[in-house]
């Protein structure tokens, strides 16, 4: 077997594993959203209810906070600031910030992966056609500086889906 053929095979295996992993994570998120969505929606809308829910989970609270924070990226109507405030209040600025950041990174990577796998139609459904069209010119950039500026802007969850469509590196 030639070296090029072995490299091609290795690349295809790695790509299929990534796709399987992202699809599995996405599928798990869909199942969890379908199962617990209505309860989580009510909790996510109210800072006091979110705090009570996380405290009730005890040691599992930080993991739940990370998961809810990741979900709020993919399911755009969930208010992300509520999650951040609750994390800071419950676990202090350091650990609350760590849990909040972990959820944001996981959610951002999930949004990028879903946009890569399912493409523009999914991004349009989750972000909105109008918002996506307004920002579409930016999706062709792979400049780190451009994406840094976009991620600092108050654009909500849109940049994560745009990055997935633009094939920006994870």
C-alpha positions in Angstrom: 0.0 0.0 0.0 1.5 3.4 -1.0 2.2 6.2 1.4 -0.4 8.5 -0.2 -3.1 5.8 -0.1 -2.4 5.1 3.6 -2.6 8.9 4.4 -5.8 9.1 2.5 -7.3 6.2 4.3 -6.1 7.6 7.7 -7.7 11.0 6.8 -11.0 9.4 5.8 -11.1 7.4 9.1 -10.4 10.5 11.2 -13.0 12.5 9.2 -15.6 9.8 9.7 -14.9 9.5 13.4 -15.3 13.3 13.8 -18.5 13.2 11.9 -19.8 10.3 14.0 -18.8 12.1 17.2 -20.4 15.4 16.2 -23.6 13.6 15.0 -23.7 11.6 18.2 -23.4 14.8 20.3 -26.0 16.5 18.2 -28.3 13.6 18.4 -27.9 13.4 22.2 -28.6 17.1 22.4 -31.8 16.7 20.4 -33.0 13.7 22.5 -32.3 15.7 25.7 -34.0 18.8 24.4 -37.0 16.7 23.4 -37.2 15.0 26.7 -36.3 17.8 29.1 -36.9 20.8 26.8 -40.1 22.2 28.3 -38.8 22.0 31.9 -35.5 23.4 31.0 -37.1 26.2 29.0 -39.0 27.3 32.1 -35.9 27.1 34.2 -33.7 28.9 31.7 -36.1 31.8 31.6 -35.9 32.5 35.3 -32.6 33.1 37.1 -34.0 32.1 40.5 -35.5 28.8 39.1 -32.1 28.1 37.4 -30.2 28.6 40.6 -32.6 26.4 42.6 -32.4 23.7 40.0 -28.5 23.7 40.0 -28.3 23.8 43.8 -30.7 20.8 43.9 -28.4 18.8 41.7 -25.6 19.1 44.3 -22.2 17.8 42.9 -23.8 17.4 39.4 -24.7 21.1 39.4 -21.6 22.4 37.6 -22.0 19.7 34.9 -25.7 20.7 34.4 -24.7 24.4 34.2 -22.1 23.6 31.6 -24.6 21.5 29.6 -27.4 24.2 29.8 -24.9 26.8 28.8 -23.8 24.7 25.8 -27.4 24.2 24.8 -28.2 27.9 24.9 -25.7 28.4 22.1 -27.4 25.8 19.8 -30.9 26.7 20.8 -30.7 30.4 20.2 -33.8 31.6 22.1 -32.4 30.6 25.5 -30.9 33.6 27.3 -27.2 33.1 27.8 -26.7 35.9 30.2 -29.0 34.2 32.7 -26.7 31.2 32.7 -23.6 33.3 33.2 -25.1 35.2 36.1 -26.3 32.0 37.7 -22.8 30.4 37.4 -21.1 33.5 38.9 -23.7 33.7 41.8 -23.6 30.0 42.6 -19.9 29.2 42.2 -18.2 32.6 42.5 -16.4 34.6 39.8 -13.5 32.1 39.3 -15.4 28.7 39.1 -18.5 30.3 37.8 -16.4 31.8 35.0 -14.7 28.5 34.3 -18.1 26.6 34.1 -19.6 29.4 32.0 -16.6 29.4 29.6 -16.6 25.6 29.3 -20.3 25.6 28.4 -19.7 28.4 25.8 -16.8 26.5 24.2 -18.7 23.2 24.1 -21.7 25.0 22.7 -19.7 26.9 20.1 -17.9 23.8 18.9 -21.3 21.9 18.7 -22.8 24.8 16.7 -19.8 24.8 14.4 -19.9 21.1 13.9 -23.7 21.0 13.3 -23.3 23.8 10.7 -20.5 21.8 9.0 -22.5 18.5 8.9 -25.9 19.8 8.1 -24.9 23.0 6.2 -26.8 26.2 5.6 -30.4 24.9 5.9 -29.8 24.1 9.6 -28.0 27.4 10.2 -30.9 29.2 8.6 -33.4 27.5 10.9 -31.4 28.1 14.1 -30.2 31.6 13.4 -32.7 33.0 10.9 -32.3 33.6 7.2 -32.2 37.4 7.5 -29.4 37.4 10.1 -27.4 34.8 8.2 -27.7 36.7 4.9 -26.6 40.0 6.5 -23.4 38.4 7.8 -22.7 36.0 4.9 -19.9 38.1 3.4 -17.9 37.4 6.6 -18.2 33.6 6.3 -15.6 33.6 3.5 -12.9 34.9 5.8 -10.5 32.6 7.6 -8.6 35.4 9.2 -8.1 34.9 12.9 -8.3 38.7 13.5 -11.6 39.0 11.6 -13.1 36.1 13.6 -11.8 37.5 16.9 -13.6 40.8 16.1 -16.8 39.0 15.1 -16.8 36.9 18.3 -16.4 40.1 20.4 -19.3 41.8 18.7 -22.8 41.5 20.3 -24.0 39.1 17.6 -25.3 36.3 19.8 -24.9 32.8 18.6 -24.6 33.6 14.9 -20.8 33.6 14.7 -20.5 30.0 15.8 -22.8 28.8 13.0 -21.1 31.2 10.5 -17.7 29.7 11.5 -19.0 26.2 10.8 -20.2 27.3 7.3 -16.9 29.1 6.7 -14.8 26.0 7.6 -12.9 28.0 10.2 -10.6 25.7 12.2 -12.0 24.5 15.5 
